[in-house]
Amino acid sequence: MRNPWRAIGLALALTIATGVAAAPTRPLFVAFYVPWEPPALASLKAHVQAMDVFAPMWASVVSTKGDLRWETDPEAHAVLAAAARRPKVMPVVSNAHDDVWDVAAAEAVITDPVAGEALAKALVTQAQADKLAGYVMDFENLSPRGQAGYPAFVGRLRARLKAAGLEVWVTSVMSSTDDFTKSADAVVLMAYDQCWATSTPGPIASDGWLRDSLQAKLGSGDPRRYVVALASYGYDWPQGRTATVVAAPAAVQLAARMKAAVAPLPNPHFSYPAAGARHDVWFLDGAAFARQRALVERRGARGVALWRMGLEDPALWTAKAAAPQATAAASPDCQPLPHP
């Protein structure tokens, strides 16, 4: 999840049983969730039974001693308790809090055995209280030293939590060279931000980019070790400036209001004028998600994840799988925006 929690930023694998993973008969569907946005709660209420794994952003490492801050989120707990088919719950454990990435806290639990054990103990206690199936680790913006020690830390945490019947998954950007497949129960590939908020405008994840990225990641290993997280949001770039996140339905409404034609490929996009400047909007709709989900599942991945609930096109939940675009429109070459 590329930026601190309140920004966009965010592949999961292995079916979760009470303790030991078992191979599913179909790919998993995983949904990421943030508790501070009302549309996310509305989406959870409407679709709680459509997911196999629910991954809420509930936990942050907030000190170099391994202390955790938990989101209580009574509304989501109530939805889960009332569900006829309750998904497995695997909260995300991040080093993001108060709109920053807390690198010092994350690297302390990675390198200090005492802090690491304090974190592990807290995670086990919370899992027992809330009937959790495990956790998704999401430490970002680490130093080279912290990044180098991260896979071994995940392996130690996995061994510690396995004794309590819990699984440990870990997020990974598509460009990462770290190999977590030997240390985590599953690797969460964040298959988005081909173009990002501080780049020049372009697709968030074109079919061609996703196809090539999956080949690079899954082509030489066991694809069942991965679940691929697909995007459901958009970016609105004012000319020459950082983009803001836009929900897919809001992007469609904006295009209609501005009478802007939406080009469907390589991702849906349009432009409009505002305050004397050009804006470029790129987003992913339900049709794009269905195409990319089919591509991921054909590669044999363990499952597909939605990043994230509350931003998605409602059609995503009912869209039928379609063939990925074999000859999509050429994607712009996204470059970092120049510093002002």
Secondary structure as GFF3:
##gff-version 3
##sequence-region A 1 340
A	DSSP	beta_strand	28	33	.	.	.	ID=ss1
A	DSSP	alpha_helix	38	47	.	.	.	ID=ss2
A	DSSP	three_ten_helix	48	50	.	.	.	ID=ss3
A	DSSP	beta_strand	53	61	.	.	.	ID=ss4
A	DSSP	beta_strand	68	70	.	.	.	ID=ss5
A	DSSP	alpha_helix	74	82	.	.	.	ID=ss6
A	DSSP	beta_strand	88	89	.	.	.	ID=ss7
A	DSSP	beta_strand	92	94	.	.	.	ID=ss8
A	DSSP	beta_strand	96	97	.	.	.	ID=ss9
A	DSSP	beta_strand	100	101	.	.	.	ID=ss10
A	DSSP	alpha_helix	103	111	.	.	.	ID=ss11
A	DSSP	alpha_helix	113	130	.	.	.	ID=ss12
A	DSSP	beta_strand	134	138	.	.	.	ID=ss13
A	DSSP	alpha_helix	144	162	.	.	.	ID=ss14
A	DSSP	beta_strand	167	173	.	.	.	ID=ss15
A	DSSP	beta_strand	186	190	.	.	.	ID=ss16
A	DSSP	alpha_helix	207	218	.	.	.	ID=ss17
A	DSSP	three_ten_helix	223	225	.	.	.	ID=ss18
A	DSSP	beta_strand	226	231	.	.	.	ID=ss19
A	DSSP	beta_strand	233	238	.	.	.	ID=ss20
A	DSSP	beta_strand	244	247	.	.	.	ID=ss21
A	DSSP	alpha_helix	248	257	.	.	.	ID=ss22
A	DSSP	beta_strand	269	274	.	.	.	ID=ss23
A	DSSP	beta_strand	277	283	.	.	.	ID=ss24
A	DSSP	alpha_helix	286	298	.	.	.	ID=ss25
A	DSSP	beta_strand	303	307	.	.	.	ID=ss26
A	DSSP	three_ten_helix	314	317	.	.	.	ID=ss27
###
